[in-house]
Amino acid sequence: MYGINFLEEVQSNISSTTAANAVLRKLFPLNEKSLISGVHLFGIHLVTLKQARENISIKENNIQLIPLENCSKSTLNKRQRKFGHQLKQHVESEANKVYGNDKVTLKKISYSVRDMDFQINYEEKNDIKEKKLISVAKAIDFNYIPREGYRALTSVEQDLQRE
């Protein structure tokens, strides 16, 4: 909008520079070759606008997370999945710097947060191993296994809970 009492209007869906040049052509029709930058005319380059844009992005990234004690299982799973995905991407990018062309395969990561243990398994599901673990669990459920026998199982299978 421009002119006396802002009665004139120019609009552009392309860019601010296109709108600025349309205003220039209406105000000075004889100067067809004159051009003006819309960014500078409308003040889009101003430092205050830049700071406002940066503050908006900081606010978006500064979201308060719910403490782990108050999270549901689905929220914990989502956080763990997101954290695992970010870790995998970071490891893959850093692996190229450290190992060069050698392929680095991430298999499993264990970590804890506030005494809550988490384990991320990156390997594809192995049906044979899964059936083996299920059969061990069924054997433990049906029959009592002596302490020494269970200790022997936990030394072989790392996924079993230890005493």
Secondary structure as the mmCIF struct_conf table of DSSP 4:
data_model
#
loop_
_struct_conf.conf_type_id
_struct_conf.id
_struct_conf.beg_label_comp_id
_struct_conf.beg_label_asym_id
_struct_conf.beg_label_seq_id
_struct_conf.end_label_comp_id
_struct_conf.end_label_asym_id
_struct_conf.end_label_seq_id
STRN STRN1 TYR A 2 TYR A 2
BEND BEND1 GLY A 3 GLY A 3
HELX_RH_3T_P HELX_RH_3T_P1 ILE A 4 PHE A 6
STRN STRN2 GLU A 8 GLU A 8
BEND BEND2 ASN A 13 ILE A 14
HELX_RH_AL_P HELX_RH_AL_P1 SER A 16 LEU A 27
TURN_TY1_P TURN_TY1_P1 PRO A 29 LEU A 30
TURN_TY1_P TURN_TY1_P2 GLU A 32 LYS A 33
HELX_RH_AL_P HELX_RH_AL_P2 GLY A 38 LEU A 41
TURN_TY1_P TURN_TY1_P3 PHE A 42 HIS A 45
HELX_RH_AL_P HELX_RH_AL_P3 VAL A 47 ASN A 61
HELX_LH_PP_P HELX_LH_PP_P1 ILE A 63 PRO A 67
HELX_RH_3T_P HELX_RH_3T_P2 LEU A 68 ASN A 70
HELX_RH_AL_P HELX_RH_AL_P4 LYS A 73 TYR A 99
TURN_TY1_P TURN_TY1_P4 GLY A 100 ASN A 101
BEND BEND3 ASP A 102 ASP A 102
HELX_LH_PP_P HELX_LH_PP_P2 LYS A 103 VAL A 104
STRN STRN3 LYS A 108 VAL A 113
TURN_TY1_P TURN_TY1_P5 ARG A 114 ASP A 115
STRN STRN4 MET A 116 ASN A 121
BEND BEND4 GLU A 123 GLU A 123
HELX_LH_PP_P HELX_LH_PP_P3 GLU A 124 LYS A 125
HELX_RH_AL_P HELX_RH_AL_P5 ASP A 127 PHE A 142
BEND BEND5 ASN A 143 ASN A 143
HELX_RH_AL_P HELX_RH_AL_P6 ARG A 147 VAL A 156
TURN_TY1_P TURN_TY1_P6 GLN A 158 ASP A 159
BEND BEND6 LEU A 160 LEU A 160
HELX_LH_PP_P HELX_LH_PP_P4 GLN A 161 ARG A 162
#
